[in-house]
Amino acid sequence: MKAERFEDLIFWKRSKFLVVEIYRTFRNVKDFGFRDQIQRAAVSVMNNSAEGFERKGNKEFKHFLFIAKGSCGEVRSMLNIAFELGYIDKINFEKLSGISEEISKIMSGFIKKL
């Protein structure tokens, strides 16, 4: 099946889920700089996927997917700090890290196909 819209892409759907989970998980964190950064990184995954798709060219799409993958790494890095600082427990750390890693792997496979 060829995606007609970015909303059809599995990695976009999963990244949207990640964004919602990040916002819910960190909504009460008073460390505003941290909270804003992890939220921006998560949104970057979703938005760069959408922006690249809308460019309608494989070269540009790949470029934006690499940026999105970088943001997946940033989310996981921030999650490590969140766990160390006690902002999240081990269960949430593993769940959110796993989702981010899953998105990154799906994107890698998609990039190879492009």
N, CA, C and O atoms as a printed pandas DataFrame, in Angstrom:
     atom_number atom_name residue_name chain_id  residue_number  x_coord  y_coord  z_coord
0              1         N          MET        A               1    0.839   -1.198    0.000
1              2        CA          MET        A               1    0.000    0.000    0.000
2              3         C          MET        A               1    0.876    1.252    0.000
3              4         O          MET        A               1    1.769    1.393    0.836
4              5         N          LYS        A               2    0.623    2.131   -0.916
5              6        CA          LYS        A               2    1.350    3.396   -0.973
6              7         C          LYS        A               2    0.602    4.425   -0.128
7              8         O          LYS        A               2   -0.615    4.569   -0.239
8              9         N          ALA        A               3    1.336    5.125    0.703
9             10        CA          ALA        A               3    0.723    6.139    1.559
10            11         C          ALA        A               3    0.300    7.335    0.716
11            12         O          ALA        A               3    1.077    7.862   -0.080
12            13         N          GLU        A               4   -0.905    7.737    0.902
13            14        CA          GLU        A               4   -1.427    8.918    0.213
14            15         C          GLU        A               4   -1.233   10.188    1.051
15            16         O          GLU        A               4   -1.130   11.295    0.524
16            17         N          ARG        A               5   -1.186    9.989    2.367
17            18        CA          ARG        A               5   -1.051   11.103    3.308
18            19         C          ARG        A               5   -0.049   10.695    4.384
19            20         O          ARG        A               5    0.120    9.508    4.661
20            21         N          PHE        A               6    0.605   11.667    4.982
21            22        CA          PHE        A               6    1.563   11.320    6.028
22            23         C          PHE        A               6    0.870   10.648    7.195
23            24         O          PHE        A               6    1.488    9.866    7.918
24            25         N          GLU        A               7   -0.412   10.944    7.390
25            26        CA          GLU        A               7   -1.163   10.322    8.485
26            27         C          GLU        A               7   -1.311    8.809    8.308
27            28         O          GLU        A               7   -1.674    8.104    9.249
28            29         N          ASP        A               8   -1.031    8.313    7.100
29            30        CA          ASP        A               8   -1.109    6.877    6.824
30            31         C          ASP        A               8    0.174    6.136    7.226
31            32         O          ASP        A               8    0.175    4.910    7.327
32            33         N          LEU        A               9    1.249    6.869    7.452
33            34        CA          LEU        A               9    2.546    6.261    7.753
34            35         C          LEU        A               9    2.578    5.738    9.185
35            36         O          LEU        A               9    2.223    6.455   10.121
36            37         N          ILE        A              10    3.003    4.489    9.354
37            38        CA          ILE        A              10    3.025    3.886   10.685
38            39         C          ILE        A              10    3.949    4.642   11.632
39            40         O          ILE        A              10    3.624    4.810   12.808
40            41         N          PHE        A              11    5.105    5.103   11.129
41            42        CA          PHE        A              11    6.009    5.818   12.030
42            43         C          PHE        A              11    5.449    7.179   12.425
43            44         O          PHE        A              11    5.767    7.680   13.503
44            45         N          TRP        A              12    4.620    7.790   11.573
45            46        CA          TRP        A              12    3.982    9.045   11.971
46            47         C          TRP        A              12    2.941    8.774   13.048
47            48         O          TRP        A              12    2.855    9.512   14.029
48            49         N          LYS        A              13    2.149    7.719   12.868
49            50        CA          LYS        A              13    1.132    7.352   13.865
50            51         C          LYS        A              13    1.779    7.053   15.214
51            52         O          LYS        A              13    1.299    7.500   16.256
52            53         N          ARG        A              14    2.886    6.285   15.182
53            54        CA          ARG        A              14    3.576    5.945   16.427
54            55         C          ARG        A              14    4.210    7.185   17.054
55            56         O          ARG        A              14    4.234    7.316   18.278
56            57         N          SER        A              15    4.720    8.092   16.229
57            58        CA          SER        A              15    5.325    9.303   16.788
58            59         C          SER        A              15    4.257   10.222   17.387
59            60         O          SER        A              15    4.513   10.900   18.382
60            61         N          LYS        A              16    3.078   10.249   16.796
61            62        CA          LYS        A              16    1.980   11.022   17.391
62            63         C          LYS        A              16    1.624   10.447   18.763
63            64         O          LYS        A              16    1.408   11.191   19.720
64            65         N          PHE        A              17    1.566    9.127   18.847
65            66        CA          PHE        A              17    1.313    8.469   20.135
66            67         C          PHE        A              17    2.400    8.840   21.146
67            68         O          PHE        A              17    2.109    9.127   22.307
68            69         N          LEU        A              18    3.662    8.831   20.687
69            70        CA          LEU        A              18    4.775    9.197   21.568
70            71         C          LEU        A              18    4.627   10.623   22.084
71            72         O          LEU        A              18    4.844   10.879   23.268
72            73         N          VAL        A              19    4.262   11.545   21.211
73            74        CA          VAL        A              19    4.084   12.943   21.620
74            75         C          VAL        A              19    3.050   13.047   22.727
75            76         O          VAL        A              19    3.283   13.694   23.748
76            77         N          VAL        A              20    1.915   12.412   22.522
77            78        CA          VAL        A              20    0.835   12.463   23.526
78            79         C          VAL        A              20    1.319   11.878   24.854
79            80         O          VAL        A              20    1.058   12.438   25.919
80            81         N          GLU        A              21    2.020   10.755   24.782
81            82        CA          GLU        A              21    2.520   10.123   26.007
82            83         C          GLU        A              21    3.557   10.998   26.711
83            84         O          GLU        A              21    3.554   11.095   27.938
84            85         N          ILE        A              22    4.439   11.633   25.944
85            86        CA          ILE        A              22    5.440   12.532   26.533
86            87         C          ILE        A              22    4.743   13.705   27.223
87            88         O          ILE        A              22    5.090   14.053   28.352
88            89         N          TYR        A              23    3.767   14.315   26.555
89            90        CA          TYR        A              23    3.044   15.432   27.158
90            91         C          TYR        A              23    2.333   14.993   28.436
91            92         O          TYR        A              23    2.378   15.704   29.440
92            93         N          ARG        A              24    1.690   13.855   28.412
93            94        CA          ARG        A              24    0.971   13.366   29.603
94            95         C          ARG        A              24    1.934   13.039   30.734
95            96         O          ARG        A              24    1.683   13.376   31.890
96            97         N          THR        A              25    3.024   12.387   30.398
97            98        CA          THR        A              25    3.973   11.927   31.415
98            99         C          THR        A              25    4.662   13.089   32.124
99           100         O          THR        A              25    4.891   13.028   33.332
100          101         N          PHE        A              26    4.989   14.135   31.390
101          102        CA          PHE        A              26    5.774   15.225   31.968
102          103         C          PHE        A              26    4.976   16.490   32.247
103          104         O          PHE        A              26    5.564   17.534   32.533
104          105         N          ARG        A              27    3.660   16.422   32.171
105          106        CA          ARG        A              27    2.840   17.635   32.342
106          107         C          ARG        A              27    3.000   18.294   33.707
107          108         O          ARG        A              27    2.827   19.507   33.826
108          109         N          ASN        A              28    3.325   17.525   34.728
109          110        CA          ASN        A              28    3.452   18.102   36.077
110          111         C          ASN        A              28    4.892   18.356   36.498
111          112         O          ASN        A              28    5.141   18.753   37.636
112          113         N          VAL        A              29    5.835   18.134   35.605
113          114        CA          VAL        A              29    7.242   18.381   35.911
114          115         C          VAL        A              29    7.473   19.888   35.936
115          116         O          VAL        A              29    7.169   20.596   34.976
116          117         N          LYS        A              30    8.014   20.358   37.049
117          118        CA          LYS        A              30    8.226   21.804   37.218
118          119         C          LYS        A              30    9.522   22.301   36.601
119          120         O          LYS        A              30    9.758   23.507   36.525
120          121         N          ASP        A              31   10.363   21.371   36.159
121          122        CA          ASP        A              31   11.600   21.728   35.464
122          123         C          ASP        A              31   11.196   22.081   34.027
123          124         O          ASP        A              31   11.223   21.242   33.127
124          125         N          PHE        A              32   10.822   23.341   33.848
125          126        CA          PHE        A              32   10.217   23.775   32.590
126          127         C          PHE        A              32   11.158   23.637   31.403
127          128         O          PHE        A              32   10.724   23.279   30.308
128          129         N          GLY        A              33   12.436   23.914   31.605
129          130        CA          GLY        A              33   13.399   23.768   30.520
130          131         C          GLY        A              33   13.473   22.329   30.044
131          132         O          GLY        A              33   13.466   22.061   28.842
132          133         N          PHE        A              34   13.544   21.402   30.995
133          134        CA          PHE        A              34   13.574   19.983   30.643
134          135         C          PHE        A              34   12.282   19.572   29.939
135          136         O          PHE        A              34   12.304   18.947   28.879
136          137         N          ARG        A              35   11.176   19.931   30.544
137          138        CA          ARG        A              35    9.872   19.535   29.996
138          139         C          ARG        A              35    9.684   20.058   28.574
139          140         O          ARG        A              35    9.242   19.324   27.690
140          141         N          ASP        A              36   10.019   21.323   28.359
141          142        CA          ASP        A              36    9.863   21.910   27.032
142          143         C          ASP        A              36   10.774   21.222   26.015
143          144         O          ASP        A              36   10.368   20.991   24.876
144          145         N          GLN        A              37   11.996   20.896   26.418
145          146        CA          GLN        A              37   12.946   20.278   25.492
146          147         C          GLN        A              37   12.491   18.885   25.069
147          148         O          GLN        A              37   12.533   18.561   23.882
148          149         N          ILE        A              38   12.063   18.066   26.006
149          150        CA          ILE        A              38   11.639   16.709   25.639
150          151         C          ILE        A              38   10.358   16.750   24.810
151          152         O          ILE        A              38   10.163   15.925   23.917
152          153         N          GLN        A              39    9.495   17.703   25.107
153          154        CA          GLN        A              39    8.273   17.852   24.305
154          155         C          GLN        A              39    8.620   18.292   22.886
155          156         O          GLN        A              39    8.066   17.762   21.923
156          157         N          ARG        A              40    9.526   19.250   22.747
157          158        CA          ARG        A              40    9.924   19.719   21.412
158          159         C          ARG        A              40   10.595   18.611   20.615
159          160         O          ARG        A              40   10.360   18.474   19.415
160          161         N          ALA        A              41   11.433   17.818   21.284
161          162        CA          ALA        A              41   12.110   16.724   20.594
162          163         C          ALA        A              41   11.095   15.705   20.075
163          164         O          ALA        A              41   11.208   15.238   18.942
164          165         N          ALA        A              42   10.112   15.365   20.894
165          166        CA          ALA        A              42    9.088   14.401   20.477
166          167         C          ALA        A              42    8.261   14.955   19.315
167          168         O          ALA        A              42    7.987   14.245   18.347
168          169         N          VAL        A              43    7.870   16.213   19.419
169          170        CA          VAL        A              43    7.093   16.837   18.338
170          171         C          VAL        A              43    7.920   16.892   17.056
171          172         O          VAL        A              43    7.373   16.759   15.962
172          173         N          SER        A              44    9.222   17.086   17.181
173          174        CA          SER        A              44   10.104   17.132   16.019
174          175         C          SER        A              44   10.081   15.824   15.234
175          176         O          SER        A              44   10.140   15.833   14.005
176          177         N          VAL        A              45    9.997   14.712   15.936
177          178        CA          VAL        A              45    9.925   13.415   15.261
178          179         C          VAL        A              45    8.696   13.382   14.352
179          180         O          VAL        A              45    8.786   13.049   13.171
180          181         N          MET        A              46    7.565   13.731   14.923
181          182        CA          MET        A              46    6.297   13.693   14.194
182          183         C          MET        A              46    6.273   14.723   13.062
183          184         O          MET        A              46    5.906   14.396   11.933
184          185         N          ASN        A              47    6.657   15.948   13.355
185          186        CA          ASN        A              47    6.553   17.014   12.363
186          187         C          ASN        A              47    7.552   16.883   11.218
187          188         O          ASN        A              47    7.218   17.195   10.075
188          189         N          ASN        A              48    8.763   16.429   11.502
189          190        CA          ASN        A              48    9.725   16.240   10.419
190          191         C          ASN        A              48    9.300   15.106    9.498
191          192         O          ASN        A              48    9.550   15.159    8.294
192          193         N          SER        A              49    8.664   14.089   10.050
193          194        CA          SER        A              49    8.119   13.013    9.214
194          195         C          SER        A              49    7.064   13.565    8.270
195          196         O          SER        A              49    7.056   13.258    7.078
196          197         N          ALA        A              50    6.181   14.377    8.814
197          198        CA          ALA        A              50    5.106   14.965    7.997
198          199         C          ALA        A              50    5.670   15.931    6.960
199          200         O          ALA        A              50    5.276   15.899    5.794
200          201         N          GLU        A              51    6.591   16.787    7.391
201          202        CA          GLU        A              51    7.147   17.771    6.459
202          203         C          GLU        A              51    7.899   17.094    5.317
203          204         O          GLU        A              51    7.760   17.490    4.159
204          205         N          GLY        A              52    8.683   16.089    5.636
205          206        CA          GLY        A              52    9.411   15.378    4.593
206          207         C          GLY        A              52    8.487   14.707    3.599
207          208         O          GLY        A              52    8.736   14.738    2.393
208          209         N          PHE        A              53    7.422   14.102    4.099
209          210        CA          PHE        A              53    6.455   13.450    3.216
210          211         C          PHE        A              53    5.833   14.459    2.259
211          212         O          PHE        A              53    5.679   14.186    1.068
212          213         N          GLU        A              54    5.485   15.604    2.777
213          214        CA          GLU        A              54    4.811   16.628    1.975
214          215         C          GLU        A              54    5.722   17.247    0.922
215          216         O          GLU        A              54    5.231   17.892   -0.004
216          217         N          ARG        A              55    7.021   17.070    1.039
217          218        CA          ARG        A              55    7.952   17.607    0.050
218          219         C          ARG        A              55    7.865   16.853   -1.272
219          220         O          ARG        A              55    8.285   17.374   -2.305
220          221         N          LYS        A              56    7.334   15.651   -1.256
221          222        CA          LYS        A              56    7.055   14.846   -2.451
222          223         C          LYS        A              56    8.295   14.434   -3.240
223          224         O          LYS        A              56    8.199   14.130   -4.429
224          225         N          GLY        A              57    9.428   14.422   -2.604
225          226        CA          GLY        A              57   10.647   13.951   -3.259
226          227         C          GLY        A              57   11.401   13.036   -2.312
227          228         O          GLY        A              57   11.559   13.360   -1.135
228          229         N          ASN        A              58   11.867   11.902   -2.805
229          230        CA          ASN        A              58   12.534   10.932   -1.937
230          231         C          ASN        A              58   13.774   11.490   -1.254
231          232         O          ASN        A              58   14.027   11.199   -0.084
232          233         N          LYS        A              59   14.551   12.293   -1.983
233          234        CA          LYS        A              59   15.780   12.841   -1.399
234          235         C          LYS        A              59   15.463   13.733   -0.202
235          236         O          LYS        A              59   16.079   13.608    0.857
236          237         N          GLU        A              60   14.505   14.628   -0.380
237          238        CA          GLU        A              60   14.135   15.508    0.730
238          239         C          GLU        A              60   13.445   14.734    1.846
239          240         O          GLU        A              60   13.660   15.011    3.026
240          241         N          PHE        A              61   12.617   13.763    1.470
241          242        CA          PHE        A              61   11.938   12.946    2.477
242          243         C          PHE        A              61   12.978   12.246    3.355
243          244         O          PHE        A              61   12.866   12.254    4.581
244          245         N          LYS        A              62   13.986   11.643    2.726
245          246        CA          LYS        A              62   15.042   10.974    3.484
246          247         C          LYS        A              62   15.744   11.955    4.423
247          248         O          LYS        A              62   16.014   11.634    5.580
248          249         N          HIS        A              63   16.031   13.137    3.919
249          250        CA          HIS        A              63   16.692   14.157    4.741
250          251         C          HIS        A              63   15.885   14.436    6.014
251          252         O          HIS        A              63   16.435   14.467    7.115
252          253         N          PHE        A              64   14.580   14.636    5.847
253          254        CA          PHE        A              64   13.733   14.928    7.012
254          255         C          PHE        A              64   13.578   13.720    7.928
255          256         O          PHE        A              64   13.433   13.877    9.140
256          257         N          LEU        A              65   13.607   12.522    7.361
257          258        CA          LEU        A              65   13.539   11.322    8.199
258          259         C          LEU        A              65   14.801   11.162    9.035
259          260         O          LEU        A              65   14.740   10.702   10.176
260          261         N          PHE        A              66   15.952   11.542    8.467
261          262        CA          PHE        A              66   17.182   11.506    9.261
262          263         C          PHE        A              66   17.110   12.508   10.416
263          264         O          PHE        A              66   17.579   12.220   11.517
264          265         N          ILE        A              67   16.536   13.661   10.171
265          266        CA          ILE        A              67   16.346   14.635   11.250
266          267         C          ILE        A              67   15.408   14.065   12.312
267          268         O          ILE        A              67   15.669   14.180   13.510
268          269         N          ALA        A              68   14.318   13.452   11.864
269          270        CA          ALA        A              68   13.357   12.850   12.789
270          271         C          ALA        A              68   14.017   11.748   13.618
271          272         O          ALA        A              68   13.770   11.637   14.818
272          273         N          LYS        A              69   14.860   10.931   12.971
273          274        CA          LYS        A              69   15.577    9.881   13.701
274          275         C          LYS        A              69   16.499   10.492   14.758
275          276         O          LYS        A              69   16.625    9.964   15.863
276          277         N          GLY        A              70   17.133   11.597   14.414
277          278        CA          GLY        A              70   17.971   12.289   15.388
278          279         C          GLY        A              70   17.158   12.753   16.583
279          280         O          GLY        A              70   17.617   12.688   17.723
280          281         N          SER        A              71   15.956   13.218   16.315
281          282        CA          SER        A              71   15.073   13.644   17.409
282          283         C          SER        A              71   14.631   12.464   18.257
283          284         O          SER        A              71   14.422   12.619   19.460
284          285         N          CYS        A              72   14.483   11.280   17.653
285          286        CA          CYS        A              72   14.194   10.062   18.436
286          287         C          CYS        A              72   15.322    9.814   19.439
287          288         O          CYS        A              72   15.083    9.482   20.600
288          289         N          GLY        A              73   16.551    9.984   18.961
289          290        CA          GLY        A              73   17.698    9.834   19.852
290          291         C          GLY        A              73   17.692   10.866   20.961
291          292         O          GLY        A              73   18.019   10.561   22.108
292          293         N          GLU        A              74   17.321   12.083   20.619
293          294        CA          GLU        A              74   17.238   13.138   21.637
294          295         C          GLU        A              74   16.182   12.796   22.686
295          296         O          GLU        A              74   16.408   12.997   23.880
296          297         N          VAL        A              75   15.051   12.290   22.257
297          298        CA          VAL        A              75   14.005   11.891   23.209
298          299         C          VAL        A              75   14.553   10.825   24.157
299          300         O          VAL        A              75   14.371   10.920   25.370
300          301         N          ARG        A              76   15.225    9.809   23.604
301          302        CA          ARG        A              76   15.762    8.746   24.463
302          303         C          ARG        A              76   16.830    9.285   25.422
303          304         O          ARG        A              76   16.907    8.863   26.576
304          305         N          SER        A              77   17.637   10.204   24.942
305          306        CA          SER        A              77   18.641   10.815   25.808
306          307         C          SER        A              77   17.983   11.564   26.966
307          308         O          SER        A              77   18.400   11.446   28.118
308          309         N          MET        A              78   16.956   12.328   26.638
309          310        CA          MET        A              78   16.221   13.078   27.672
310          311         C          MET        A              78   15.515   12.127   28.644
311          312         O          MET        A              78   15.428   12.406   29.840
312          313         N          LEU        A              79   15.014   11.009   28.126
313          314        CA          LEU        A              79   14.366   10.026   28.997
314          315         C          LEU        A              79   15.355    9.437   30.000
315          316         O          LEU        A              79   14.995    9.163   31.145
316          317         N          ASN        A              80   16.603    9.242   29.567
317          318        CA          ASN        A              80   17.627    8.762   30.492
318          319         C          ASN        A              80   17.830    9.749   31.638
319          320         O          ASN        A              80   17.936    9.353   32.799
320          321         N          ILE        A              81   17.883   11.022   31.303
321          322        CA          ILE        A              81   18.032   12.052   32.343
322          323         C          ILE        A              81   16.796   12.085   33.232
323          324         O          ILE        A              81   16.909   12.191   34.453
324          325         N          ALA        A              82   15.619   11.994   32.624
325          326        CA          ALA        A              82   14.368   12.006   33.398
326          327         C          ALA        A              82   14.352   10.877   34.421
327          328         O          ALA        A              82   13.931   11.068   35.562
328          329         N          PHE        A              83   14.814    9.705   34.005
329          330        CA          PHE        A              83   14.860    8.565   34.920
330          331         C          PHE        A              83   15.859    8.817   36.046
331          332         O          PHE        A              83   15.561    8.577   37.216
332          333         N          GLU        A              84   17.039    9.301   35.686
333          334        CA          GLU        A              84   18.078    9.569   36.693
334          335         C          GLU        A              84   17.629   10.625   37.711
335          336         O          GLU        A              84   17.969   10.546   38.891
336          337         N          LEU        A              85   16.865   11.608   37.238
337          338        CA          LEU        A              85   16.406   12.682   38.126
338          339         C          LEU        A              85   15.127   12.323   38.879
339          340         O          LEU        A              85   14.659   13.091   39.719
340          341         N          GLY        A              86   14.572   11.166   38.578
341          342        CA          GLY        A              86   13.360   10.736   39.272
342          343         C          GLY        A              86   12.083   11.351   38.733
343          344         O          GLY        A              86   11.052   11.325   39.405
344          345         N          TYR        A              87   12.136   11.906   37.524
345          346        CA          TYR        A              87   10.929   12.469   36.914
346          347         C          TYR        A              87    9.987   11.370   36.417
347          348         O          TYR        A              87    8.776   11.572   36.332
348          349         N          ILE        A              88   10.557   10.201   36.089
349          350        CA          ILE        A              88    9.755    9.051   35.659
350          351         C          ILE        A              88   10.313    7.790   36.316
351          352         O          ILE        A              88   11.484    7.726   36.691
352          353         N          ASP        A              89    9.446    6.797   36.443
353          354        CA          ASP        A              89    9.876    5.519   36.994
354          355         C          ASP        A              89   10.422    4.617   35.886
355          356         O          ASP        A              89   10.364    4.956   34.704
356          357         N          LYS        A              90   10.945    3.480   36.287
357          358        CA          LYS        A              90   11.575    2.555   35.335
358          359         C          LYS        A              90   10.580    2.054   34.291
359          360         O          LYS        A              90   10.935    1.915   33.121
360          361         N          ILE        A              91    9.358    1.786   34.693
361          362        CA          ILE        A              91    8.343    1.273   33.763
362          363         C          ILE        A              91    8.071    2.288   32.656
363          364         O          ILE        A              91    8.058    1.928   31.478
364          365         N          ASN        A              92    7.855    3.551   33.020
365          366        CA          ASN        A              92    7.606    4.587   32.011
366          367         C          ASN        A              92    8.849    4.855   31.172
367          368         O          ASN        A              92    8.751    5.098   29.969
368          369         N          PHE        A              93   10.015    4.812   31.805
369          370        CA          PHE        A              93   11.256    4.991   31.053
370          371         C          PHE        A              93   11.373    3.930   29.965
371          372         O          PHE        A              93   11.638    4.249   28.806
372          373         N          GLU        A              94   11.177    2.675   30.338
373          374        CA          GLU        A              94   11.306    1.576   29.370
374          375         C          GLU        A              94   10.229    1.641   28.293
375          376         O          GLU        A              94   10.501    1.366   27.124
376          377         N          LYS        A              95    9.010    2.003   28.681
377          378        CA          LYS        A              95    7.916    2.089   27.712
378          379         C          LYS        A              95    8.196    3.177   26.674
379          380         O          LYS        A              95    8.122    2.927   25.471
380          381         N          LEU        A              96    8.518    4.383   27.143
381          382        CA          LEU        A              96    8.731    5.506   26.236
382          383         C          LEU        A              96   10.003    5.324   25.402
383          384         O          LEU        A              96   10.017    5.643   24.213
384          385         N          SER        A              97   11.053    4.819   26.016
385          386        CA          SER        A              97   12.285    4.545   25.270
386          387         C          SER        A              97   12.027    3.507   24.187
387          388         O          SER        A              97   12.520    3.629   23.066
388          389         N          GLY        A              98   11.259    2.495   24.530
389          390        CA          GLY        A              98   10.941    1.442   23.570
390          391         C          GLY        A              98   10.159    1.961   22.380
391          392         O          GLY        A              98   10.416    1.568   21.242
392          393         N          ILE        A              99    9.208    2.840   22.636
393          394        CA          ILE        A              99    8.425    3.430   21.542
394          395         C          ILE        A              99    9.336    4.258   20.641
395          396         O          ILE        A              99    9.263    4.167   19.416
396          397         N          SER        A             100   10.187    5.059   21.256
397          398        CA          SER        A             100   11.103    5.894   20.478
398          399         C          SER        A             100   12.049    5.036   19.635
399          400         O          SER        A             100   12.300    5.339   18.469
400          401         N          GLU        A             101   12.563    3.978   20.227
401          402        CA          GLU        A             101   13.469    3.097   19.490
402          403         C          GLU        A             101   12.730    2.379   18.356
403          404         O          GLU        A             101   13.278    2.202   17.268
404          405         N          GLU        A             102   11.502    1.972   18.612
405          406        CA          GLU        A             102   10.686    1.328   17.575
406          407         C          GLU        A             102   10.483    2.269   16.382
407          408         O          GLU        A             102   10.628    1.863   15.229
408          409         N          ILE        A             103   10.150    3.519   16.674
409          410        CA          ILE        A             103    9.946    4.510   15.605
410          411         C          ILE        A             103   11.223    4.669   14.786
411          412         O          ILE        A             103   11.182    4.698   13.556
412          413         N          SER        A             104   12.345    4.771   15.473
413          414        CA          SER        A             104   13.625    4.938   14.793
414          415         C          SER        A             104   13.926    3.755   13.874
415          416         O          SER        A             104   14.407    3.946   12.757
416          417         N          LYS        A             105   13.650    2.549   14.330
417          418        CA          LYS        A             105   13.898    1.358   13.509
418          419         C          LYS        A             105   12.972    1.316   12.299
419          420         O          LYS        A             105   13.399    0.967   11.198
420          421         N          ILE        A             106   11.706    1.671   12.500
421          422        CA          ILE        A             106   10.772    1.688   11.373
422          423         C          ILE        A             106   11.240    2.707   10.331
423          424         O          ILE        A             106   11.206    2.441    9.129
424          425         N          MET        A             107   11.676    3.877   10.810
425          426        CA          MET        A             107   12.174    4.899    9.892
426          427         C          MET        A             107   13.401    4.413    9.139
427          428         O          MET        A             107   13.533    4.664    7.941
428          429         N          SER        A             108   14.291    3.724    9.822
429          430        CA          SER        A             108   15.491    3.199    9.158
430          431         C          SER        A             108   15.117    2.280    8.004
431          432         O          SER        A             108   15.691    2.368    6.919
432          433         N          GLY        A             109   14.163    1.406    8.242
433          434        CA          GLY        A             109   13.706    0.519    7.176
434          435         C          GLY        A             109   13.076    1.279    6.029
435          436         O          GLY        A             109   13.264    0.939    4.862
436          437         N          PHE        A             110   12.323    2.316    6.376
437          438        CA          PHE        A             110   11.669    3.123    5.346
438          439         C          PHE        A             110   12.699    3.873    4.526
439          440         O          PHE        A             110   12.574    3.968    3.305
440          441         N          ILE        A             111   13.720    4.409    5.188
441          442        CA          ILE        A             111   14.788    5.133    4.500
442          443         C          ILE        A             111   15.482    4.216    3.494
443          444         O          ILE        A             111   15.788    4.631    2.376
444          445         N          LYS        A             112   15.726    2.981    3.892
445          446        CA          LYS        A             112   16.384    2.019    3.000
446          447         C          LYS        A             112   15.543    1.766    1.754
447          448         O          LYS        A             112   16.083    1.578    0.664
448          449         N          LYS        A             113   14.222    1.760    1.917
449          450        CA          LYS        A             113   13.329    1.541    0.768
450          451         C          LYS        A             113   13.293    2.739   -0.168
451          452         O          LYS        A             113   13.061    2.589   -1.367
452          453         N          LEU        A             114   13.524    3.929    0.380
453          454        CA          LEU        A             114   13.520    5.134   -0.455
454          455         C          LEU        A             114   14.773    5.156   -1.309
455          456         O          LEU        A             114   14.971    6.088   -2.089
